[in-house]
């Protein structure tokens, strides 16, 4: 696979991941953190970081809006539920290895 095709395939896969996460609003960030070690906020941070490396001004809220498909505050009001005690405990026991230790809350 040539470099340009690889870039296009990776970009399409990222868009598909965002679409999938957009459809799975039942999956909370803490679920993602506990199972995979990253969440939607991590994706936003990685997106912003790469934009900055390329000289593109993008703040964290703009990056989160791209990842969440809407302003974060709106997504939080619509879909975020309080993490259970078990979820919080699992997160706390493994937070040191996660990309974003905020718990995605």
Residue pairs with C-beta under 8 A, 6 or more apart in sequence:
1 9
17 43
18 43
18 66
18 67
18 69
21 27
21 40
21 67
22 68
22 69
25 75
25 78
25 79
26 79
28 80
28 81
28 83
28 87
28 104
29 39
29 40
29 41
29 80
29 103
29 104
29 105
30 39
30 83
30 87
30 88
30 91
30 103
30 104
30 105
31 87
32 38
32 39
32 40
32 104
33 39
33 91
33 95
33 98
33 100
33 103
33 104
34 87
34 90
34 91
34 94
37 94
37 97
37 98
37 99
38 98
38 99
38 100
39 100
39 104
40 64
40 67
40 68
40 104
41 64
41 67
41 100
41 102
41 104
42 98
42 99
42 100
43 67
44 60
44 63
44 64
44 66
44 67
44 68
45 60
45 63
45 99
45 100
47 58
47 63
47 66
47 67
48 58
48 59
48 60
48 62
48 63
51 57
51 58
51 63
52 58
61 71
61 72
64 71
64 72
65 71
65 72
68 75
69 75
80 105
83 91
83 103
83 105
88 103
91 98
91 103
95 101
95 103
